[in-house]
């Protein structure tokens, strides 16, 4: 039976944002997952928190231009649908 892994906000944000304090540990953890047979899950509440965290951090650190790129990475890496009619800034 394949391993089922629920992803946490800190891991997802760390994986996407190379300026995040957890970026390197997230990359290491991702590498550890790859050789194993398993299914990764990202719950709706985590997805919502990831988007909120990325929006808040990019706004607070005056990196708003990076938000679109980070959201595109989220869509690509985790195959999630994000509405395209979201405002570009907070």
Z-matrix of the N, CA and C atoms (Angstrom, degrees):
N
C 1 1.454
C 2 1.536 1 108.54
N 3 1.337 2 117.43 1 128.32
C 4 1.458 3 120.44 2 -178.57
C 5 1.533 4 111.70 3 -64.74
N 6 1.298 5 114.62 4 147.18
C 7 1.461 6 122.08 5 177.17
C 8 1.522 7 109.11 6 -71.63
N 9 1.332 8 117.29 7 135.54
C 10 1.466 9 121.97 8 177.57
C 11 1.526 10 107.70 9 -107.64
N 12 1.341 11 115.84 10 124.41
C 13 1.459 12 121.20 11 -175.15
C 14 1.522 13 109.57 12 -122.40
N 15 1.343 14 116.05 13 119.55
C 16 1.465 15 121.92 14 175.11
C 17 1.517 16 108.92 15 -90.30
N 18 1.324 17 116.25 16 128.33
C 19 1.460 18 120.96 17 -176.78
C 20 1.523 19 111.33 18 -89.95
N 21 1.314 20 115.01 19 145.22
C 22 1.457 21 123.32 20 -179.36
C 23 1.530 22 109.84 21 -100.60
N 24 1.318 23 115.43 22 155.76
C 25 1.463 24 121.56 23 179.93
C 26 1.524 25 111.70 24 -56.16
N 27 1.321 26 117.66 25 -46.36
C 28 1.470 27 120.95 26 -177.49
C 29 1.519 28 111.51 27 -59.44
N 30 1.321 29 116.97 28 -39.58
C 31 1.462 30 120.87 29 178.32
C 32 1.522 31 110.81 30 -65.83
N 33 1.326 32 117.06 31 -48.64
C 34 1.467 33 121.06 32 -176.16
C 35 1.528 34 110.39 33 -64.18
N 36 1.336 35 117.27 34 -47.50
C 37 1.468 36 120.80 35 179.02
C 38 1.528 37 109.80 36 -61.74
N 39 1.321 38 116.80 37 -44.43
C 40 1.455 39 120.56 38 178.75
C 41 1.514 40 112.65 39 -60.71
N 42 1.303 41 116.62 40 -38.27
C 43 1.455 42 120.92 41 179.85
C 44 1.532 43 111.20 42 -68.29
N 45 1.313 44 116.87 43 -39.24
C 46 1.459 45 120.97 44 -176.21
C 47 1.527 46 113.71 45 -79.72
N 48 1.329 47 116.88 46 -39.45
C 49 1.464 48 121.71 47 -171.90
C 50 1.525 49 110.28 48 -101.10
N 51 1.325 50 115.96 49 107.41
C 52 1.470 51 119.46 50 -177.81
C 53 1.525 52 113.29 51 -69.24
N 54 1.314 53 117.67 52 -7.03
C 55 1.468 54 121.20 53 176.58
C 56 1.538 55 111.82 54 -96.93
N 57 1.316 56 116.76 55 -2.45
C 58 1.464 57 121.84 56 -178.86
C 59 1.529 58 110.18 57 -76.08
N 60 1.320 59 116.22 58 145.48
C 61 1.466 60 121.85 59 -179.41
C 62 1.534 61 112.03 60 -60.74
N 63 1.321 62 117.63 61 -26.92
C 64 1.466 63 121.94 62 -177.80
C 65 1.527 64 113.34 63 -98.00
N 66 1.331 65 117.04 64 12.91
C 67 1.466 66 119.92 65 -176.39
C 68 1.534 67 112.13 66 -60.79
N 69 1.316 68 118.09 67 -53.12
C 70 1.473 69 120.25 68 -178.42
C 71 1.529 70 112.60 69 -64.16
N 72 1.353 71 118.95 70 -44.87
C 73 1.473 72 117.52 71 176.15
C 74 1.536 73 112.82 72 -61.20
N 75 1.338 74 116.62 73 -34.58
C 76 1.472 75 119.86 74 178.67
C 77 1.525 76 110.58 75 -66.36
N 78 1.331 77 117.03 76 -40.34
C 79 1.468 78 120.11 77 177.08
C 80 1.522 79 111.20 78 -63.21
N 81 1.337 80 116.51 79 -40.23
C 82 1.462 81 120.69 80 178.96
C 83 1.527 82 111.03 81 -65.57
N 84 1.311 83 116.15 82 -41.05
C 85 1.460 84 120.40 83 178.69
C 86 1.526 85 111.00 84 -66.75
N 87 1.317 86 116.31 85 -40.34
C 88 1.464 87 120.25 86 177.00
C 89 1.531 88 110.36 87 -60.30
N 90 1.315 89 116.95 88 -42.04
C 91 1.467 90 120.77 89 178.80
C 92 1.527 91 110.65 90 -63.55
N 93 1.322 92 117.11 91 -35.25
C 94 1.468 93 120.94 92 178.82
C 95 1.530 94 111.36 93 -68.97
N 96 1.328 95 117.90 94 -31.91
C 97 1.468 96 121.86 95 179.15
C 98 1.521 97 111.86 96 -70.55
N 99 1.319 98 117.63 97 -36.49
C 100 1.457 99 121.88 98 -168.31
C 101 1.525 100 115.00 99 -58.65
N 102 1.332 101 120.23 100 -41.48
C 103 1.465 102 117.11 101 -178.79
C 104 1.529 103 113.66 102 -73.67
N 105 1.311 104 117.29 103 -12.87
C 106 1.469 105 120.29 104 -176.44
C 107 1.527 106 110.70 105 -90.84
N 108 1.299 107 113.66 106 150.98
C 109 1.452 108 119.06 107 173.66
C 110 1.511 109 107.71 108 -83.77
N 111 1.291 110 117.09 109 119.38
C 112 1.451 111 119.56 110 -179.14
C 113 1.503 112 111.73 111 -171.45
N 114 1.304 113 114.27 112 169.48
C 115 1.457 114 121.77 113 179.75
C 116 1.524 115 108.24 114 -119.08
N 117 1.335 116 116.60 115 126.82
C 118 1.457 117 121.36 116 177.73
C 119 1.522 118 109.54 117 -91.68
N 120 1.330 119 116.10 118 137.82
C 121 1.462 120 121.83 119 179.27
C 122 1.512 121 109.65 120 -124.61
N 123 1.322 122 115.25 121 136.79
C 124 1.460 123 120.55 122 172.16
C 125 1.535 124 105.82 123 -122.76
N 126 1.311 125 115.23 124 115.47
C 127 1.464 126 121.23 125 -175.86
C 128 1.524 127 110.68 126 -76.73
N 129 1.327 128 116.17 127 155.18
C 130 1.467 129 120.86 128 -178.91
C 131 1.524 130 112.35 129 -54.85
N 132 1.326 131 117.03 130 -42.33
C 133 1.460 132 120.20 131 -178.87
C 134 1.527 133 111.21 132 -65.19
N 135 1.330 134 117.45 133 -35.35
C 136 1.466 135 121.55 134 177.36
C 137 1.523 136 109.50 135 -70.59
N 138 1.314 137 117.45 136 -43.26
C 139 1.456 138 121.42 137 178.28
C 140 1.527 139 110.72 138 -58.57
N 141 1.313 140 116.07 139 -45.01
C 142 1.463 141 121.11 140 177.84
C 143 1.527 142 111.21 141 -60.67
N 144 1.325 143 116.18 142 -43.53
C 145 1.464 144 120.52 143 179.96
C 146 1.531 145 111.41 144 -68.05
N 147 1.320 146 117.97 145 -36.59
C 148 1.464 147 121.55 146 177.57
C 149 1.525 148 110.03 147 -61.97
N 150 1.322 149 116.99 148 -48.50
C 151 1.471 150 120.92 149 179.92
C 152 1.520 151 110.29 150 -61.85
N 153 1.316 152 116.67 151 -44.77
C 154 1.463 153 121.22 152 179.22
C 155 1.525 154 111.55 153 -61.99
N 156 1.327 155 116.52 154 -44.29
C 157 1.465 156 121.19 155 -179.64
C 158 1.524 157 110.91 156 -64.29
N 159 1.317 158 117.26 157 -45.43
C 160 1.461 159 120.33 158 179.04
C 161 1.528 160 111.17 159 -62.38
N 162 1.326 161 116.97 160 -42.65
C 163 1.471 162 120.71 161 179.50
C 164 1.527 163 110.86 162 -63.74
N 165 1.328 164 116.31 163 -45.32
C 166 1.471 165 120.11 164 -178.58
C 167 1.520 166 110.93 165 -65.23
N 168 1.320 167 117.01 166 -47.73
C 169 1.471 168 120.22 167 -177.49
C 170 1.521 169 112.30 168 -63.73
N 171 1.333 170 117.04 169 -44.03
C 172 1.461 171 118.63 170 -179.18
C 173 1.521 172 110.70 171 -66.50
N 174 1.329 173 116.81 172 -33.09
C 175 1.460 174 120.29 173 177.12
C 176 1.524 175 110.83 174 -69.48
N 177 1.320 176 117.17 175 -49.31
C 178 1.465 177 121.76 176 -177.64
C 179 1.525 178 112.34 177 -63.61
N 180 1.318 179 116.79 178 -33.74
C 181 1.467 180 120.01 179 -177.20
C 182 1.520 181 111.76 180 -97.84
N 183 1.323 182 115.31 181 13.59
C 184 1.468 183 122.66 182 178.40
C 185 1.539 184 111.61 183 54.08
N 186 1.329 185 114.11 184 46.59
C 187 1.462 186 122.05 185 178.61
C 188 1.524 187 109.95 186 -121.33
N 189 1.351 188 116.73 187 32.85
C 190 1.461 189 120.78 188 -174.20
C 191 1.525 190 112.63 189 -55.73
N 192 1.323 191 116.95 190 -32.84
C 193 1.468 192 120.18 191 -179.01
C 194 1.527 193 111.52 192 -62.65
N 195 1.330 194 117.90 193 -23.55
C 196 1.465 195 121.69 194 -178.73
C 197 1.530 196 112.95 195 -81.82
N 198 1.323 197 117.60 196 -15.40
C 199 1.466 198 120.50 197 -175.41
C 200 1.523 199 111.83 198 -59.49
N 201 1.307 200 117.55 199 -45.07
C 202 1.466 201 120.56 200 -179.17
C 203 1.527 202 110.93 201 -59.69
N 204 1.321 203 116.81 202 -42.94
C 205 1.468 204 121.01 203 178.93
C 206 1.527 205 111.03 204 -63.85
N 207 1.334 206 116.49 205 -43.61
C 208 1.461 207 120.56 206 179.54
C 209 1.532 208 111.25 207 -62.76
N 210 1.328 209 116.59 208 -41.08
C 211 1.470 210 120.02 209 178.89
C 212 1.533 211 111.14 210 -67.36
N 213 1.326 212 116.48 211 -36.19
C 214 1.471 213 119.48 212 176.37
C 215 1.531 214 110.49 213 -64.75
N 216 1.329 215 116.58 214 -39.73
C 217 1.471 216 120.30 215 176.63
C 218 1.527 217 110.40 216 -62.51
N 219 1.324 218 116.22 217 -41.20
C 220 1.468 219 121.16 218 178.36
C 221 1.523 220 110.11 219 -59.60
N 222 1.324 221 116.75 220 -46.05
C 223 1.459 222 120.86 221 179.87
C 224 1.523 223 111.59 222 -62.87
N 225 1.318 224 116.48 223 -41.48
C 226 1.462 225 121.10 224 -176.67
C 227 1.522 226 112.57 225 -73.95
N 228 1.328 227 117.09 226 -50.31
C 229 1.468 228 120.78 227 -174.91
C 230 1.520 229 113.17 228 -69.02
N 231 1.328 230 115.90 229 -33.76
C 232 1.469 231 119.02 230 -174.39
C 233 1.524 232 112.94 231 -113.57
N 234 1.329 233 116.22 232 6.14
C 235 1.469 234 121.71 233 178.61
C 236 1.526 235 112.38 234 47.66
N 237 1.327 236 115.54 235 53.02
C 238 1.460 237 120.60 236 178.22
C 239 1.523 238 109.42 237 -112.31
N 240 1.314 239 115.42 238 153.23
C 241 1.460 240 121.33 239 177.08
C 242 1.522 241 108.77 240 -96.65
N 243 1.316 242 115.75 241 129.25
C 244 1.463 243 121.55 242 177.36
C 245 1.517 244 106.94 243 -122.40
N 246 1.328 245 117.68 244 129.98
C 247 1.465 246 119.31 245 178.96
C 248 1.526 247 110.63 246 -56.00
N 249 1.323 248 116.38 247 139.78
C 250 1.463 249 120.28 248 -178.51
C 251 1.514 250 113.15 249 -89.01
N 252 1.319 251 117.63 250 -5.32
C 253 1.461 252 119.45 251 -178.33
C 254 1.529 253 112.50 252 -95.52
N 255 1.344 254 116.82 253 22.32
C 256 1.467 255 120.24 254 177.13
C 257 1.522 256 108.88 255 -74.89
N 258 1.331 257 117.85 256 146.06
C 259 1.472 258 119.12 257 176.46
C 260 1.523 259 110.42 258 -64.23
N 261 1.326 260 116.50 259 147.69
C 262 1.457 261 121.24 260 -177.76
C 263 1.519 262 111.77 261 -72.56
N 264 1.317 263 117.86 262 -26.91
C 265 1.465 264 121.81 263 -179.95
C 266 1.511 265 109.32 264 -132.69
N 267 1.293 266 114.35 265 165.97
C 268 1.473 267 120.31 266 179.82
C 269 1.505 268 109.19 267 -84.87
